[in-house]
Structures are given as C-alpha cells and as structure tokens.
Amino acid sequence: MAAVVGGAIGLAVLGTAFVVLPGLVVGHDLAGASVSAQDRLTAVGEVRKTMLQALAGVVLFFGAYATWRQLRVSQDSLRAAQESNLTDRFSRAVDQLGSDKLDVRIGGLHALWRIAEHSARDREAVISIQAAFLRTHLPWPPIGAGAPAADVDINDVAPLETRVADAQVALTGLGVLCQHHREQRWVNLSDTDLRRADCDGLWLPEVNLDRACMEAAGLFHANLTQSSLVSTNLRHADLKTAVLRRARCVGADLRGARLVETDLRDADLSEADLREANLRKADAAGAVFRRADLRLADLRGADLGTATLTEARLDGALASDLTRWPVGFDHLGAGVVVTDDPGPEPPPLLQPPGITTKAPKLRSIP
C-alpha cells in the first residue's frame, strides 16, 4: 500500500513539474519582456519537449544500468555454476585414477586432459597429476611383478601403449598440454620407466627426465628444448628431427640412438655415450661433446663447425665431405673414417614406427 501511495505521489509531483516548471523557465528567460500568447505557448511546449527528452534519457540510462547489473548477476551465477561443475568433474576424474580397472583410469585421465584444455587455471594441476601418475606407476628401476625387469632385452619389452596403456595416455596428455604457456617451469619425470614409449611429436620442453629409462622410445619430431636428460638411457631411441636445443644430456646413454636431422644446438652432451649413434645431418652448432664417446657414430653431413669436441673419442666414426668440423680440428687424426654421403633421408612415412622396430645388437663394447 505504501508503495502505491508513494508511486502516486511521485507521479503527481512529476505531473505538476511538467505543468508548472516550463512556465517558470519561460518567464525567467523572458525577464518581463512582452511576447504574444502564441509565442509563449510555443516556448513552453519546447521546454516540455526538452524535459521529456531528458527524462527519457534518464529512464534509458537507468534501464541500461539495471540490465547490465542483471547481466553481471547472471554471469556471476553462471560462472559459479561452471566452477562448481568443474570442481565436481575434477574430483571425479582424480577419484577414477585410483580405480583398479584400466578403462576407468583411462577415462579419468582423458577427463583431466579435457578439463585442462578448457581451463587454464587447472592446467598446471593436471600436468602435475599426470607427471605424478607416471612417476608412481612407472618407477625406474621397475618394481612389481607385472613390470619387465631392468635387464630384459629391449626387443622383449612391449611398447608402453600395450604394456601400460593408462601411462601412455598420461604421457601423451602431458606432452600435448605442455604446448601451452606454463607458470610451472619444470615437470618432474625423473627415474621413470619409459621404455618403448610413444612420444612422437610431443612437447616436453623443460622436463626433468634425469635417470629415466627411455630405451627404444619413439621421439620423432619431439620437442625437448632445455630438458634435462642427465644419465638418461636413450639407447636405440628414435630422435629423428627432434629438438634438443640447450638440452642437458650429460652422461646420457645414446648408444644406437637415431639422431638424424636432430636439432642439438647448444646442447650439453658432455661424457655422453654416443657409440653407434646415427647423427647424420644433425645440427650440433654450439653443442658440447666434451669427453663424449662417439666411436662408430655416423656423422655424415652433421654440422659440428662450432661444437666443442675436447677429449671426445671418435675412433671409427663415419664422416663425409659434407660434415663440418671445428676450425683446426684434425678429424682424421682422431680416427674418423671419411666415406660417401648417404644422400637425402627417406621420408618418415616409409619407415616403421620406432617403438616397434627391432633394436639391432650393438657392436660397441658394453
């Protein structure tokens, strides 16, 4: 009732203002000047028109403000609902990782992956969960009855996607999510069993893979920029066209690894074992091979023009006329064998996947 009375009083005041105020304004402006009744009526009408336009503008402004406020409230409500839904999905996905059923764990990993793709705020948490999942499920040296022993021949180890399918899903998801901007600079995958893992095309920059076993892993065109691979086992790994720029590979075991056309610029391969490794056409400008073992390695067409080869062992390594050496370096005196260049490399589509290729027996000394 009070609202109705208040509204009626307001309308009465407004009506009175429209009746009385225009005459007062005109009278004030004329200051007693003599004008005809018609002109005075016209002036009063113009004042009323102006007042109506001003009132319409005020009404429009408050209407727009009310709409904006309503929109903000609706958006806040929607955002709160989305956050609540996202939190529920996140919790359910994490719970699924603890299931004893493989398909449930894979579903949980895919759910987390999808959440991270759509929520930048949760991306770091998902990456950390994926990394922790790999560290706990694939420790190196391996433990548990189901894991192949550390000394099993690599040709008797099944690809990771067959051996531990959920771990391969976690690794793939991590390698995709790391393409995005990351606040957390390092991802910890140290001491993990990634034998015959499929990492083709994955982004793993600034990932700590120290002491991990990546024997015969597929890393074709993978991005390992500034990653740490200290004492990592990469025997027979396929790193063709991979990017290891500024990577730290000190003491890494790269025997028989395929490093064809690999970007090794400014990488640190000090004391690395590269016996029988294939470095054809690799770009090793600025790389450090201090005390590295390059015996029987294929260096044909490799760019070592600004590399550091202090105390490196090169007995039996192959080179061609296209191999570039540091100025003044006596590669023949170091035991390098110069032979014909192999020419263009075959396209990758004509070659079997690295994770299914049988690793040949190494000729080098164990």
MORA-V543868 format. One record per helix or strand. SS is the DSSP state (A for helix, B for strand). FROM is the first residue (numbers start at 1). LEN is the number of residues. If there is no record, write none. Layout:
SS/FROM/LEN
SS/FROM/LEN
This chain:
A/2/29
A/37/61
A/102/17
A/120/18
B/139/1
A/154/3
A/160/4
A/165/13
B/187/2
B/192/2
B/198/1
B/203/1
B/207/2
B/213/1
B/218/1
B/223/1
B/228/1
B/233/1
B/238/1
B/243/1
B/248/1
B/253/1
B/258/1
B/263/1
B/268/1
B/273/1
B/278/1
B/283/1
B/288/1
B/293/1
B/298/1
B/303/1
B/308/1
B/313/1
B/318/2
B/324/1
B/337/2
A/348/3
A/354/3
